Amino acid sequence: MNKTAKGIIALGAVLALLGGGYAALRLTEPKEEGGSSASSEVSEEKQSVILIKDDATEDTAEYHAGVIKTVDVKNATDELHVVQKSSKTEESAALYTLDGYQDVLMKDSIIGTLANNVNELATDDLIEENPADLAKFGLASPTATVDIVYESGKKFRLLVGDKAPSGDMTYVMLDGVNNVYTVRSSALDNYTKTTMELVETTVLESPDELPIVKSLKIERDDIDYDILLKYDDKEDDSQHSGGTSSAHVMVEPTSAYLAVERATDITTGMFGLSAADVYSVHCTDADIAEAGLKDPFCTVTMECDDGKTHVLLLSEPFSDSENGKCCYAMLEGGNVIYTVTTENAKWAVVKPIDIASKIFIASYVWNISDLKVSTNSGDKGEFKLTKKNPNEEKDSYTYEDFNAEYNGKEFDSERFRQFYSFLISANAEDFALGEKIPDSAPMASVEYTDSHTNETVKLDFYELSSMTALIAVNGESKFKVTKSYVETLVGNIQKIEGAEDFVTTWK
């Protein structure tokens, strides 16, 4: 800045020159890093007066903006005491938070505007000198009173009044200077906020790199079982008996693959979980009890591979007039209670079938080494598959790479693929947890061995009703499926040794 600019005298003298109009000081210096839109460049057609400035820096060899130490805001509903979270360095601007809330995750970027927006606050318009009626500007009882203290000790008090008719500008005064000015409303809007509005609504911050969730357990009052998901650290292999691309599997209340598109919000959704509102800050035991979290309706325990365990407590869901179905939420050991929608906190309402893959046969076709089929009318057979070149490893295989047998006789490996494609074409409709297995013989049975996992799985299909069949997996009641699929399966088993095309649709 040139000597003329640096020689401009401090605020009191500048204001004394305003007598019949404007004393001009054009802003030529860029704002300090971290400032807001309120302090951006003004129209070149107008000259601006800086209302709040730390002139203790004027006599230094090189001009620099002062640094605000504290800001105390009093508005119609709250008092905000802004203090430095970290001081200014050569590399970064000062950061701010609310005094007494250093132990709470706060909206520091908004809190920072409470200091940055008044630092070198400028006006383009002197509205009235020595006003006789402050009430017409909303300054007789200000919307907000802002006390600013610079690190140098320089102090200002800013009175914030009503918005001007345009709404883009707001009336202000400086304590001790009997003039009314207008300042951009966008620079002043945050001074009417409450403490609760400045509390961060992110329940658990999401790290730059998410850890692996080793396990996630949901314990809930409205179900008589726990839902336990675990990370499946299987080898990442295109030949894995996949049927699902989720990295997690369900362990309780039953073993099942997960549908990745429906399970991700459950397995990793605690990171970055967003609340609709803040219910209580620095919550007491009474607050916790009132929110239903002393004996929570739902407890979610997430264990990660970084050694950290996060426990989320959820209340029983309730209807909120503004946000729909919600529950209260807090982290175990935390000091903030949030209101979270069940759309975000799905753990409070999720059922196993909501996130499980409905595929009941997930093995890759060319991993099958042995497959047996039978029906309750006496049909039975056994497939055996072997590689034509056992030592050859390929990225993908086709029927041409395999020899097939059925009941000890050579069989067309492509026809085996077609039959297997039908087998895996159906999805379960629901879990059949606790369903009693009928005493009658199964309508059909399928038993297969997966050479990749070295597992043998037996599926028995039982009639449950005129529309529904039960699938028992290794003797355990597991899924429900439409009965017409099982009837089609019986018919296709009877077609295996013929040339007739397999039926691939059912009602």
Sequence and secondary structure as in RCSB ss.txt:
>XXXX:A:sequence
MNKTAKGIIALGAVLALLGGGYAALRLTEPKEEGGSSASSEVSEEKQSVILIKDDATEDTAEYHAGVIKTVDVKN
ATDELHVVQKSSKTEESAALYTLDGYQDVLMKDSIIGTLANNVNELATDDLIEENPADLAKFGLASPTATVDIVY
ESGKKFRLLVGDKAPSGDMTYVMLDGVNNVYTVRSSALDNYTKTTMELVETTVLESPDELPIVKSLKIERDDIDY
DILLKYDDKEDDSQHSGGTSSAHVMVEPTSAYLAVERATDITTGMFGLSAADVYSVHCTDADIAEAGLKDPFCTV
TMECDDGKTHVLLLSEPFSDSENGKCCYAMLEGGNVIYTVTTENAKWAVVKPIDIASKIFIASYVWNISDLKVST
NSGDKGEFKLTKKNPNEEKDSYTYEDFNAEYNGKEFDSERFRQFYSFLISANAEDFALGEKIPDSAPMASVEYTD
SHTNETVKLDFYELSSMTALIAVNGESKFKVTKSYVETLVGNIQKIEGAEDFVTTWK
>XXXX:A:secstr
  HHHHT   HHHHHHTTTTS       S   TT  GGGS   TTS  EESS  GGGTTSSS     EEEEEEEE
SS EEEEEEEE   SSS  EEEETT TTS B HHHHHHHHHTTTT EESEEEEES S SGGGT SS SEEEEEEE
TTS EEEEEEEEE TTSSEEEEEETTEEEEEEEEGGGTGGGG  TGGGB  BSS   SS   EEEEEEEETTSSS
 EEEEE      TTS  S   SEEEEESS EEB HHHHHHHHTTTTT B SEEEEES  HHHHHHTT SS SEEE
EEEETTS EEEEEE   EEETTTEEEEEEEETT SEEEEEETTT GGGT  HHHHB  BS    GGGEEEEEEEE
TTS EEEEEEEESSTT   SS  GGGEEEEETTEEE HHHHHHHHHHHTT B SEE TT    SS  SEEEEEEE
TTTTEEEEEEEEE SSSEEEEEETTEEEEEEEHHHHHHHHHHHHHTTSSS       
